[in-house]
Amino acid sequence: MRNKENKIKSIRVKNANISPMPPFKTLDEESNFWDTHSLVDNIGEETLVGFHIANRNRTLTIRFPEKAIQSLRRNAFRLGIGPTTLARMWLLERLRVTK
């Protein structure tokens, strides 16, 4: 798994900067924060609230011979992506062609 640097982007809305909270380093840090803070303390009519809609994808387990998995991993590594991402891309491409 690649280590990605967490970058926090700010947006400008009506002369105010809105930045998401930085990620917590540990579960204890997050727990301590929420023990002393509340989401509703600073929410008013002027507050911009964002939310994330969960991805509704489902999972499917497929068994492959070891040599096929090794080949998939090599190809994915060359492209700089994970093997499951590559397998999903190939499968979706094939499904689009066979519609």
C-alpha positions in Angstrom: 0.0 0.0 0.0 1.4 3.4 -0.9 1.8 6.0 1.8 0.0 9.1 0.7 0.6 12.5 2.3 -2.6 13.8 3.8 -3.2 17.3 2.4 -6.0 19.5 3.7 -7.5 21.8 1.2 -9.2 25.0 2.1 -12.1 26.6 0.2 -13.2 30.2 0.3 -16.8 30.9 1.0 -18.2 34.4 1.6 -14.9 35.7 2.9 -14.4 32.8 5.2 -11.9 30.0 5.0 -13.3 26.5 5.7 -10.8 23.7 6.2 -11.6 20.1 7.1 -10.2 18.8 10.4 -6.7 17.2 10.1 -6.9 13.4 10.6 -6.2 12.1 14.0 -3.0 10.2 14.6 -4.5 7.7 17.0 -7.8 6.5 18.2 -7.1 7.8 21.7 -6.4 11.3 20.3 -9.8 11.2 18.4 -11.6 9.9 21.5 -10.1 12.6 23.7 -11.1 15.3 21.2 -14.7 14.2 20.9 -14.9 13.8 24.7 -14.3 17.5 25.0 -16.0 18.8 21.8 -19.4 18.6 20.2 -20.4 18.9 16.5 -23.4 21.1 17.4 -21.7 23.7 19.5 -20.7 25.9 16.6 -23.4 25.1 14.0 -25.7 28.0 13.1 -27.8 29.1 10.1 -24.6 30.5 8.5 -22.6 27.3 8.9 -21.6 25.4 5.8 -21.9 21.6 6.4 -20.4 19.1 4.0 -21.0 15.4 4.0 -19.7 12.3 2.1 -22.1 9.9 0.5 -20.8 6.3 1.0 -19.9 4.3 -2.1 -22.5 1.7 -2.7 -20.2 -0.8 -4.3 -20.4 -4.5 -3.3 -17.7 -7.0 -3.1 -17.2 -10.3 -5.1 -14.6 -12.8 -4.2 -12.9 -14.6 -7.2 -10.4 -17.4 -6.9 -7.3 -17.3 -9.2 -4.3 -19.7 -9.6 -1.2 -18.4 -7.9 0.6 -17.7 -11.2 -2.3 -15.5 -12.4 -2.2 -13.5 -9.1 1.6 -13.0 -9.4 1.1 -11.8 -13.0 -1.6 -9.5 -12.0 0.6 -8.0 -9.2 3.5 -7.5 -11.6 1.3 -5.7 -14.1 -0.3 -3.6 -11.5 3.1 -2.7 -10.0 4.3 -1.5 -13.4 1.2 0.8 -13.7 1.6 2.1 -10.1 -1.8 0.8 -8.9 -2.9 -2.1 -6.7 -3.7 -5.5 -8.1 -7.4 -5.3 -7.1 -7.7 -2.0 -8.9 -6.2 -3.4 -12.1 -8.4 -6.5 -11.9 -11.5 -4.3 -11.4 -10.5 -2.1 -14.4 -10.0 -5.0 -16.7 -13.2 -6.7 -15.7 -15.3 -3.5 -16.1 -13.6 -2.9 -19.5 -14.6 -6.4 -20.6 -18.1 -6.0 -19.3 -18.5 -2.7 -21.3 -17.3 -4.4 -24.5 -19.7 -7.3 -24.1 -22.9 -5.3 -23.5 
